[in-house]
Amino acid sequence: MQFKHPELLYALFLLLIPIIVHLFQLRKFQKIAFTNVAFLKKATLQTRKSSQIKKWVILCTRLLLLASIILAFAQPFTSKINTLKTKKETVIYLDNSFSMQAKGDKGELLKRAIQDLINNVPENENISILTNNSSYKNTSIKAIKNELLQLEYSSNALTTNAALLKSNTLFKNQANSLKNLVFISDFQGITNETPIKTDSLTNLHFVKLQPVNANNISIDSAYISNTTPTNIELTVKLKQSGTGIKNIPVSLFNDNNLIAKTSVEILNESSTTFSLPTNTVINGKITINDAQLQFDNTLFFNINNGSKINVLAINKADDSFLKRIYTNTEFNYTSVLENQLNYNVIDSQHLIILNELSTIPNALVSALKLFTNNGGHILIIPSNKINKQSYTALLSNYNSSYSDFIETEKRITTINYAHPLYNNGVFEKQVKNFQYPKVNSFYNFTSNTGSAILQFEDSKPFLSQNKNAFIFSSPINTTNSSFKNSPLIVPTLYNIGKSSLKIPNLYYTIGRENTFDVDTQLQQDDILSLVNNTINSIPKQQYFNNKVVINTSENPHIASTYSIQNKNKTIKNVSYNYDRTESNLSYQDLSSYKNATQSDSITKIFNIIKSDTKVNALWKWFVIFALMLLIIEMLILKYFK
């Protein structure tokens, strides 16, 4: 028991006064003589005895009466904590990711959670609420009730630890304050996160909301599996969790026109293929009908008019291998001899290849420096005999240089699988032992800031990248190297060409770093926009001579097909879809969070919080007790003879 005004308890010393008065017995008995002495003696003894008992009872009653009044003024109360001396803070994390679309026993998990919050949190209590895409600090349920009722699902899903760390930032930096962190989520996804440590004064409460069933079908991905002169084969991959489905319809739209429909049987995974005409702009949409989660029932994609990559090869060696790689289906390949180069065509290129030139003219060095500064890419293949001065002038722009020419055989044994040239599905797995290409001679190559793509057995670079320059350290003609006969040459050179102009993919995923190039020329102060119906956003963009590099991450945040426009003129289209991570309805095990209170009900958790901080005032009981003692004293004085 605690007291709101404990200083008043000193008044209990006043109880000594009636005790002292009683002990002194200020009232004396007076003796009177009667004739019948024996009878009067007995009556006197009985009167004195009963009087003493009555006085002790009245004394105790009055002492209890005064003590009750003093305790009532001191205002006693009980609670599980020192409520009057401890400030309380409540932070609520409300998961509004797409997996919260799942149906519980009372409707969608998120909508039910919002209603339970409104019903259980006092309207004017100071709280902070965090969602996946917004936060409300030091507010009240009454102030943000409308915002909560209109809360939309977010494609930005946070891990448990990330949400906990973000929630902790909403607490005030106050010592000795009681912190309640309420974490409301379905805890979708399996993770091996190590639980973070929370403040000893932070009470962690997990509300794990669970759907009625964990069945869900999603359109996982789509890709072009084959291309012919007349048709494009589009493969659609579907995934399912829970009970398998024998017949799920899959529809394909171009804009709003249904162009194909099929049905598939799915157990865990399945796929189907659609045939589309080539050289046709398609703003595609693939749909299924699944009642559980809605966000993964649609996948947007688009096929634009073919933008070809301009490749210019300046040759002194045979370029037949380049012609076989840079075919006219995807590239505009131009081949010139070093003495026939027209410098005016350089600005219109995306990739320039120096194919074993002995000398690089100063004019070409200057033109290539300006070309790469404006976003162009170059590929340098040295010859057996180079003019070091001219190569040094060029390579110095990329913090690189050639030195000695070594005529020693070396094998190319190391592939940098993490490099962008190879991390897009070129290899199904990392190969440790293969038929290594070799070279008979090479240059000692140094690069201060470059990254190695292919390496010799002694870890020296065979092919490296520095900024927009790809540089071989050895000639690759068949006399000097077997690299041309290696399976590595096609994906390596092909992806170098593709990286020089990043044509928009079939679609992109919202929330990731997405970069693509738009092959266009802008006038001064022109800006490209992403437009869809009422949505008009300006992405990050960088303008070069013959292209614009666009970078997007969280915006746009709504899945759809967007047109890339310049002054209301559409250049091409690009599609965005939500991440499919939350389509798999598997849930975390929270047993590793030892110090957290866990429940499946928001009401239960807030009842626990209220009981922990509830103040039980007792002063009313002491007032009632004092009144009862007063009545008892009056009855004793009247009826106790």
N, C-alpha and C positions, 0 to 999 in steps of 0.2 A: 504494500500500500504506500502511495506517495501523497504529498500534500502540495496544493497550489500555493498556500501561504504558511509555510512551516514555522515562520517566526511567531505566529500566534500561539504556538504550543507552549510558549513560556508562561502563558496565563494559567496553565495547569498548576503552577505553584500556589495559586490563590486557593486551591482546595485545602491547603493547610489551615486556613482561617477557621472554617466550621469545625475542623477537628480539634483545634486548640480551644475553641469556645466550649465544645462539648466536654473536653477533659477537665476544664476548670469548674464545670457545673455551677454556673452563676446563680441558678435558682436553688435555695435551701429548703429542706423540709422543716416545718414548725410543729413542735410537740405540744399536745393539748391533753390534760388529765381527764379521764372518765372513771366512773365508779366500777364498772365491770372491766377490770384490767386485763384479764386473760383473753377475753373476746376482742378487746381493742388491740392487743398486741398482735394477734393473728391477722387482723384486718390490715394493720400497718405494714406488716411484712409482705403480705400479698400485693398491696398497693405499690410499694417500693419496687418489687421485682417486676411487675407488669409495666411500670413506668420506665424502668431501665431498658427493657426490651423494645418498647415503643420508641424511645429516644435513639437507640442504635439503628433501628430500621429506618427511621426518618433521616438520620445522618447519612446512611448509605444511599438512600433514595436521592437526597439533595446533592451528594457528591457525584453520583452518576448523572444527575440532571445537569449540573454545571459542566461536568466533563463533556457531555454530549453537545452542549451548546458551544463550548470552546472548539471541539473537533469539527463541528459543522461550519464554523467561521473559517477554520483552517482549510476547508474544502478538500477532503481526501478523495483519491481516485485510484484505480488500478489500471495497468496496461502492461503489454509484454515488453515495452521499451520505455525509456525515459522520454516520453512524448514531448513534454514541455521544453526540454533542453535540446532536442534533436530536430533539425529541419528535414522535411521530407521532399523528395523529388521522384517523379514518375516519368519514365520515357517508354514509349510504346513503339515497337517496330512492327509494322503491318505489311506483310508480304503481299504485293499486288502483281506478282509475276503471272505468266500465262497458265501455269499449272493450277492456280487457284480458281480457274474456270470450272474445274471438276465439280460434279454435283455431290453434295452431302445429303444427309437425311432431311435437311430443311432448305435445300436449294444450293446455289453456287456458293462455294466456300468463302470467297471474298465478300460477297453481298451479305451473307449471314454474319460474318465476323464484324462487319461495320455496324450492323444493327445491334449486335450484342454489346459492342463498345458503347454505343449511344445509350443503351439501356442500363449499363452497369457503372459507367464513370459519372460521378456527380457533375452536373452541368457547368458549375463555376470553379471546379478544381483545376489548379494550374498543372498542366501536363505538357509534354513535348511528344510529337508523333513523327515518325520517320517511315517513308515508303521507299520503294526502289528508285523513284525518280523525283521525289520532292520531300520537303521536311517542314514541319510547323513547330517552331520553338516558343516555349513559354506562352502557351495559349490555353484554350479551354474547349471542351466538346461543344459547348453552345456556340462558340465563335466560328468553329470550322465544320459544323454539322453539315451544311450544304455541300462544302467541298468534299467531305467524306462520302456523302450519298452519290456524288457525281464522279467519284474516283474511277479512272479507267485502268485497264490492265496495261502493264509495262513490259516491253521486250527486254528490259535491263534486269536480269536476275542476279542477285547477290548470293555469295556463299554464306554459310552460317557465321564463320569467323569475320568475314568482311562486314556483314550486317551488324555484328556485335561491336566491332571496332568503330563503325560509323555511328552507332547508337550512343556509345560512350562519350562521343564528342558533344552530345547535347546536354550532358550534365554540367552543372556549374562547378567551378573549382572552389568548392567549400569543404573545409575540414569538418569531420564529425556530422555529416549529413547522411540521412538514411536514403539510399537510392534503390528504387524498384525498377528493374528493366523487364518489361513484358514483351516477349518475342512470340508473335502470332504468325504462324506459317504452316504449310503442309510438309515442310522439310523434304521437298522433292529432290531426288538425285542421291546417288551413292558417292560418298567422299571419304577420303582418309585423312581429313584435317585433324591436326592436333588441337584439342580445345584450348582456347586462350585463357589466361588467368584473369579473373575479374577482381576488382577491389573487394576487400573483406566486408566493406559496408554496402556493397551492391548485392541486392537480392535478385537472383536471376530466375525468371519464371518462363517456362516454355509451354505454349499452348499449341499442341500438335493437332491440326485439323485433318481429318481423313475422309476421302470420298467414299461413297457407297460401294463403288467398284473401281478397279484399276484397269479397265479395258479402254484402249485408245488406238486409233488408226491414224497415221500421219503420212503426208507426202514428204518423204525424206529429201529427195533430190531429183534433179533431171540433168541429163547431159546428152550431147550429140555423139552417138555411138558409131555412126557411119555416114559418109557423104559420097554421093554419086553425082554425075553430071546433071541428073534430073531431080533427085530426091535427097532429103536429109532425114536420117532416122534419129528420132528423139526417144531416148529411153527414160522412163519414169520409174523411180524406185520408191516403194512404199514399205513402211515398217509398222509393226503392231505389237502392243503389249497386252497381256491378258489372254482371253479366249480367242482362238482363231475364227476367221470369218470365211465362209465358202464363196460368197458372191458380193463384192463391193464394186459399185459402178465408178468408173473414172472418166471424166469428161474433159475435153480439150476445146478451149475457146480461142478465137482470134478477135481481139477486142470483146464485143458482146455476142459474137456469132459462133454458135456451136459448129465445129468443123469435124469432130470425131468423138466417138464414145466407145468404151469397152468395159468389160468387167473382169476382175481377177479374184482368185482364191488366195488368201494370205494367211500364213502361219509364221510369225516372227518377221519374215521378209519376203517380198515379192517384187516383180517388176513387169512392166509392159512397154511396148514400143509403138510409137506413132510415126507415120510417114508424112513428111512435109515437103512441099515443092521448093526447089532451090531458087535463088535470086528473087525471093519474095519477102517483103517486110512483114513480120508477124509480131504483134503485141500479144503474146500468148498468156493464157491462164489455165492451169490444170486444177480441177476441183474434185473432191469426193464429198460424201455426205456421212458425217460421223457425229453422233450426238454428244460425245464426251467433251473433248477440247475443240474449240472452234478455230484457233489461230493457225493450226497446221493443216486445215482442210483445203487450203488454197496455196498454190505456188505460181508466182508470176515469172515470166521469162520473156525475152524479146530477141528477135533475129533481125538485125539491121541490114541495109544495103552493104555489100562487102566493101570494107575499107582495106585497101592493100598497102603494104609497107614498102616504102621506096628504099631499095638497096643499091648502092653504087660500089662496084669493085674496080679499084685502080690496080691493074695487073702488070706484072713483069714475068709471072709464072703462069702455068696452066690453071684455068679457073673452071674446068669442067665439073669438078666436085661441087663448086658453089652453085652452078646452074642446076644441078640435080637436087640440091637442098632448097634453094630459093625459087620454087616453081611459081608459075604465073597465077595459080589459084589463090595464093595469099600474098604474093610479093610482086612488086614491079622491079625486076632485076635488070640493072644496066651494067655493062662491062666496057671499060675503056682501057687503052694502054696509057702508060704514065705520060707519054709525050703528046697525047691527044685529048687531055682533060680540058673540059670547058668549065671554068670556075663558076660560071653563072648558075650551074645546076646544083651546086653543093647545098645551097639554102633549102632546096625542095626535098632533100633526102632525109631519111630517118637513120640509116646505118651506112657508114662508109668503111670499106675494107681495103686496107693497104696490103696487097698480096705479093709479098716478097720483093719489095722495092729495095734497090741498093742505096739510092739517095732520095731524100725528101726535100724538094725545093723550099726555099724560105717562104715563098708565096703560099705554098700548100700548108706549111707549118702554121702560118698566121691564119689561114682560112679554116684549118681544122680546129685551132684553138677557139676561134669565134663560133664555129659550128657546135662544139661540145658545150660551150658556155650557154648556147641557146637551146640546150636540151637534146642535141643530136648525140649519137653513139658512134664510136669507131672501133674497128677490130684491126689490130696490128699483127701481121705475120712477117717476121724478118727474113731476109735472105742469108745465104752463107757468107756473103761479103757485103757488109754494110758500111756506109759512111757514118762513123760514130758521131761526128760533129752534128750532122743533120738529125740523126735519131735522138741525140741528147737534147737538141733544141726542142724537139717535139715532146719527148717523154718527160722533160722537166716540168711541163704543164700539169703532169699527173703524178709528181713526186716519185718518179721512177727513172731507172737508167740501165743500159747494157754496159757490161765491161768486157772481160776477156771471153774469147771464143774458145771453147774446150772441145776437142775432138775425142770424146770418150763416150762409149755406149752407156746409156742409162734407160731404166724402165720406168714407165709411168704407173705407179702402184697405188696412189691415194686419191680418192674422190671425196670432195667436200659435199656430202649429201645434204647438208643444211643450207647450202647456197641456193638462192632463188632460181638458178637455172635448173636445179634438180629436185627441188622440194615440191613440185606440182604433179607428182605421180609418174615421173620418168622411170623410177625404179620401184619395183614391188617390195624389195627388201635390200638391205645393205649387203653387197657382195664383198666377201673377204678374199676370195681366191678366184681370179679370172685370168684370161689370156692377156697379159699386160702388153700394151703398146710400148714401143721403144724408140729412142732416137740415137743417132750416131754422133751427133754433135749438138752443142747448145751454147747459149751465151749465159754467163753469170749475170743474173738479173736481181736487182734490188728494188724494193718498193717500201717507202716509209709508212704509207697509210693504206696500201692495197690489201685485198683479201685473196688468198689462194683458192682456185677452183679445182685444178688438177695439180698433183705434185709428183716429183720424182721419188725414188726410193730413199734418198737422203733428205727428204722433206723440203727440198728447194722447189720453187714454183715452176711448173710447165705452162700453166695458163692462170693468169690472175686478173683481177678487176680493180681498177682504181677510178672512182667517180664514174664517168661515162665511157671509159676506155677499157677494152678487153685486150690483153697483151700476151702473146705467146713468147716464150723464151727460146724457141727453136724453130727453124724452118720445118714445115710439115709436108714438103714434097716427098714423093715415094722413094727418092734416092736417100734422103736423110732420115725418114721416119716411117713407121708403120701405122701412124695415127689415122691416116686416111682409110685404112682397111679395118679399123677398129669400129665396133658398134657405138663407141662414144661420140664419134664425130657428128653424127646426124642430130641427136638431141642437143648436143652442145652448141653447134652453130645455128641450128633452127631456133633454139630458145634465145640465143643472143639476138637474132633477128626479131623475134617476137617481143623481146623486152625493149627494143628501140621505139616501138609504138604500141602501147598497151591498149589494144582495142577492147572496148567494154565486153565483159564476159556475158554469158547467157543470163546471169543474174548475180546479185551481190547479197550479202547477209548484213542486216542492220546490227549495229553495235560493234562491228569490226572495222579496222582500218582498211578502206577500199580506195585504190588509186587506179585511175584509167586515163587515157589520153583521148582527146577529141581532135580529130584531124580537120582543123579549120584555121582561118586567118581572121583576126579581129582588128577592127579599127581602134584608134585611141579612145579610151574610156568605155569601150564595150565590155559587158559582163555577161557571162553565161549563167542561166538559172535552171533549176529543176522544177518543172511545173506539172501539177496533176490536179485538175478540177480547181478547187479553191486553195490548194497548197502551192505556194510559190516561195522557194527557198534559194538562197545564193550560197553555194558550197565554196570551200576553199579552192582557189584556182591560181595557177601560175601560167602566164602567157609566154610562149616562145615564138620563133619566126613562123613555123608552120603547124603548130599544135598548141593545145591548152591542156595542161595537166590538172585534173580535178581530183581532190581528196575528200572523202566523206567518212564519217564514223557513225555517230548517233543520229545525225540528220541526213536524209529524212528519217523520221521515226515511225512512219506508217507504211506497211507493205503495199506496194503497188508498182505499176509501170509509169515512169516519169519521162517526160520529153525534155531534152536539153535544148533550150531556146536562147536565141540572141535576138533581142528586140522583136519578140513574138514570132520569130521564124524558127521552126523546129529543124535542128541539125540531125539529131538521131535520138533514139530512145534508150533508156536504161531501166532495169528492173531491180527491185529490192524485196527481200523476203525476211521474215523473222527467223531467228535461230531456232533450230529444231531440238535443242538440248533437252527442253522440258517436255518433249512429247512422250518420253519414256516414264511412265508413272511408277517409278520405284522410289522408295523413301529411306531416309537416313535413320540409323540407330543412334539414339541420343544417350545411351547408357554411359558413354565416356564423359558426359558432363555430370560429374558426381554431385556438385553443390547446387544444382538447379532443381527447382520445383517443377514437376511436369504434370500436365493435365490435358484432357481433350475438350475442356470447356472453358470459355472466357469467363463465364459467371463464377465458376469455382475458383479460378485464380484471383479474381477481384474480391471475392469473399474472404480468401486467405489474407490478401493485402489489408482489407478492412479490419479483420480480426487482429492482425499484427499491430495495427496503429490505433485500434479503438480505445477510447478513454471511457472507463466506467466510473461516472461521478457517484460518490457515496454520501455527500452532505445531506441529501434529502432524507436518507435513512436515519441519520443522526438527529435531524430535526423531529422526525416522527418518534424516535426513541425518547427524546427529551419531553415531548408532549405526553407520551405514555407514562413516563416517570412522574410528571406533574400531576396527572390524574391519579396515579397510585398514591402519591403523597396526600392528596386531598381526601382520598378514601380512607387512608390510615388515620388521618387526623379526626375524621368524622365518625368512623365506626370502630376503631381500635380503642376500647375503653381501658 
